[in-house]
Amino acid sequence: MSFTCAIIGRPNVGKSTLFNRLVGQKLALVDDQPGVTRDRREGEGRLGDLTFAVIDTAGLDQGPRGSLTARMQEQTEAAIAAADALFFVIDARVGLTPNDRAFADFARRAGKPVLLLANKSEGRHGEIGAMESYALGLGDPIQISAEHGEGMGELYDALRAMMPEPADADEDADADDNDNSESRPIRVAIVGRPNAGKSTMINQLLGEERLLTSPEAGTTRDSIAVEIDFNGRPFRIFDTAGLRRRSRIDEKLEKLSVADALRAVRFAEVVVLMLDAQTKFEEQDLRIADLIEREGRALVIAVNKWDLMGARANQVAALRAEADHWLPQIRGVPIVAVSGLLGEGVDRLMKAIEGAYAVWNRRVSTSALNRWFEQAVAANPPPAVAGRRLKLNYITQTKARPPSFVLFCSRADAVPESYLRYLANSIRENFDLPGTPLRITLREKANPFAHKRKRPS
């Protein structure tokens, strides 16, 4: 069983910087503004030969019951409950504050082993604050600089003494065998405009209030990954910050959040575009869908807040027609009506994700492709360009994820874009590839006579 450490402390003491240092990646957003982290984020930490789970948490702060601040603290309390040990971080340059003292009592009451980390101790600036931290009664402070990597050796020694002995090699081998027998989780990113209900939907999938939700737009900042199991199939789902039009993004923090969301799209296999049923297919929705198609990810559209639309005949069929009208480049994309608040349509959404993933991985044999290709070209020959006929030789699929094809022809630069769209739509229809991005690359067939010199007249 993995050893888990939760990083706690008041806002802006460098918890997320330490988290990024331990996991070896810039996963958590970092900014000078306090309170950047809101949800808890988990990762695999490494320190020398030690491997452990590490949880980044929101800064411990006090707020009225039911407020966003109070619910952020509830997330931190859940992380503390799940942890085997706590990293209590203070800002050595600032020294102790009343909040540090109050939350040190909170950490003691948790009944977990605590390592006191005096962060920002590089140079001589943190000496006084580190000495002050003895007053917290949490033991000897470990002076570190999460930003510069100083003090990691001392942290390693303290953590190693705290962790249980590693399991036997035989047990590790058995565990590896069990891991290999399980299928790899499908990576899914849920994206959309602010306040479309992304976090609420993920909470429904998990069956718990794992992610912060609020009527206020922009509650989610980091891209938070959660693991779920649906009908025996594992999924790794990323909640992301809302994507607004670039012209409306002014704050540095929102720019960082958007960049994090776009990174989640690039690393996902399936992307769920969450629309608001009351304002669906707005310009920004179409821009996001086009981005997903250009990145080559499998796409599923979820129309959320469907419970607010009332019961009218043929609503779902109308959705299908609207999607094909506004997104012709991914005709047939799966579209599901859901309600994250009530949990309606969750099963349909997960099945649509599985279906989109299967289509995204599909391969077509070369023989079947070329039988179709002959019929498609015969039914609609390519237009002549500058009085010369284009010759299309044959087609083959080079890879999946997304399905990608190479078309061998003469004069690749003269093939019209409209004709490639015709071929792509015909491939979708004939080989059951609805809604997934398709890539057709043109390649000129080598001229066997090009090396021969022209005879002198």
C-alpha positions, 0 to 999 in steps of 0.5 A, spaced: 500 500 500 502 506 498 505 511 503 501 518 502 503 525 504 499 531 504 502 538 504 498 543 508 499 550 511 496 557 510 496 560 503 502 562 499 507 558 503 510 554 497 506 548 498 504 547 490 512 549 488 514 543 493 508 539 490 511 540 483 518 539 486 516 532 489 513 529 483 518 532 478 513 536 473 509 542 473 503 539 475 500 545 480 499 552 478 504 556 482 503 564 482 505 569 487 497 571 488 495 567 495 489 562 494 491 559 487 490 552 489 483 550 491 481 543 489 486 537 492 491 534 487 494 528 487 501 525 484 506 520 485 512 523 489 519 521 488 525 523 493 531 519 492 529 512 492 523 513 496 516 513 492 510 515 495 503 519 494 503 526 495 497 531 495 497 538 494 492 542 498 488 549 498 491 553 503 488 553 510 484 559 511 478 560 515 471 562 512 463 562 514 460 556 513 458 554 506 463 559 503 468 557 498 473 558 503 470 553 508 469 548 502 476 549 500 478 547 507 473 541 507 477 539 501 484 539 505 481 536 511 479 530 506 486 530 504 489 530 511 484 524 513 487 520 507 494 521 508 499 517 513 503 523 514 503 531 513 508 536 511 506 542 515 509 548 511 511 555 513 514 561 510 521 562 513 522 569 510 515 571 513 516 568 520 510 565 524 503 568 523 497 567 528 494 562 522 500 558 522 499 557 530 492 556 529 493 551 524 499 547 527 494 546 533 489 543 527 495 539 524 496 536 531 489 534 532 489 530 526 493 525 530 498 524 524 506 524 524 508 531 522 514 534 518 515 541 519 518 544 513 521 552 513 520 553 506 524 559 502 530 558 507 535 559 501 541 564 503 540 567 510 533 570 509 530 564 513 534 563 519 530 567 524 523 564 521 526 557 522 528 558 529 521 561 530 517 555 528 520 551 534 514 555 538 509 551 534 511 544 538 511 540 531 519 538 532 525 540 529 524 544 522 527 542 516 529 548 512 528 547 505 527 551 498 522 548 494 523 553 488 531 551 488 531 544 491 535 546 497 534 541 503 531 535 499 537 531 503 534 533 510 527 532 508 529 525 505 532 523 511 526 525 515 521 522 511 525 515 510 525 514 518 518 515 518 516 511 512 515 503 513 520 498 510 519 496 503 515 490 501 519 484 499 521 483 492 516 477 491 511 481 493 513 487 489 513 482 483 506 479 485 503 486 485 506 488 478 503 482 475 496 484 478 497 491 475 499 488 468 493 484 468 489 490 469 487 495 463 490 501 462 485 507 464 482 511 458 484 518 459 478 523 459 479 531 459 472 535 460 472 542 457 467 547 456 466 554 457 466 557 465 460 554 469 458 549 464 457 544 470 464 540 469 466 539 476 459 537 478 458 532 472 465 529 475 462 529 482 456 525 480 461 520 476 465 519 483 459 519 487 462 524 492 463 532 492 471 531 490 471 537 486 469 544 488 463 547 485 460 554 485 455 558 482 460 563 481 464 562 474 471 560 474 471 556 481 476 550 478 483 553 476 488 547 476 486 541 471 485 535 477 485 528 475 481 523 478 480 515 477 473 512 476 471 505 474 465 504 470 463 497 468 470 494 470 473 499 465 478 504 469 478 511 467 482 517 468 478 524 468 481 531 468 477 536 470 479 543 467 478 550 468 473 554 463 475 556 457 473 563 455 475 567 449 482 570 449 480 577 448 476 576 455 482 573 459 486 579 462 489 576 469 495 572 469 492 566 473 486 565 468 492 565 463 495 559 467 489 556 468 487 556 460 494 553 459 493 548 464 486 546 460 489 546 453 495 541 456 490 536 459 486 536 452 493 535 448 494 529 453 487 526 453 485 520 449 477 522 449 475 530 450 468 531 453 466 538 451 460 540 456 455 545 453 450 549 457 443 546 454 440 554 455 446 557 451 449 551 446 453 551 440 455 559 442 461 561 438 466 559 443 463 552 444 465 551 436 472 554 437 473 549 443 470 543 438 475 545 432 481 546 437 479 538 439 479 536 432 485 539 430 489 536 436 486 529 433 482 527 440 476 523 440 470 528 441 464 527 445 459 532 446 455 533 453 449 538 453 448 539 461 443 542 465 438 538 460 433 538 466 432 545 465 429 544 458 422 541 459 419 535 456 419 536 448 418 532 443 424 530 438 429 534 442 435 529 442 434 528 434 434 536 434 441 536 438 443 531 433 442 535 427 444 542 430 451 538 432 452 536 424 450 543 422 455 547 426 460 541 426 461 538 419 468 537 420 466 531 425 460 529 422 456 524 427 460 526 433 456 523 439 452 527 443 449 526 449 443 530 454 445 530 461 444 533 468 450 533 472 446 536 478 441 530 478 445 525 475 441 524 469 444 521 462 451 519 466 451 512 464 449 514 456 455 519 457 460 513 459 458 509 454 459 514 449 466 515 451 467 508 450 464 508 443 468 514 441 475 511 444 474 505 440 472 509 433 479 513 435 483 506 435 480 503 429 484 500 423 481 499 416 485 494 412 488 496 405 484 492 401 477 494 404 480 501 403 482 501 396 475 497 394 472 503 397 476 508 394 475 505 387 468 506 387 468 513 391 473 516 385 468 512 380 462 516 383 465 522 383 472 523 379 477 529 382 476 535 378 481 537 372 486 542 374 489 547 369 486 542 363 490 536 366 487 530 370 489 528 377 491 521 378 489 518 384 493 511 385 491 508 392 490 509 399 492 506 405 491 507 413 498 509 416 496 509 424 490 510 428 489 515 434 486 518 430 485 514 424 490 517 419 491 515 411 496 516 406 493 518 399 498 516 393 497 521 387 500 525 382 500 533 383 499 533 390 499 540 391 493 541 386 488 536 389 482 541 392 481 541 399 473 540 398 475 533 394 479 531 401 473 533 405 468 528 400 473 523 401 473 524 409 466 524 409 465 518 405 470 514 409 466 516 415 460 513 412 463 507 409 467 504 415 463 507 421 468 512 423 463 517 426 465 524 429 472 522 430 478 526 427 480 524 420 487 525 417 488 524 409 495 526 407 497 526 400 503 523 397 506 524 390 508 517 387 515 517 384 515 518 377 520 512 374 522 515 368 524 522 372 531 520 372 532 519 364 534 524 360 530 527 355 532 525 348 536 530 344 531 532 338 
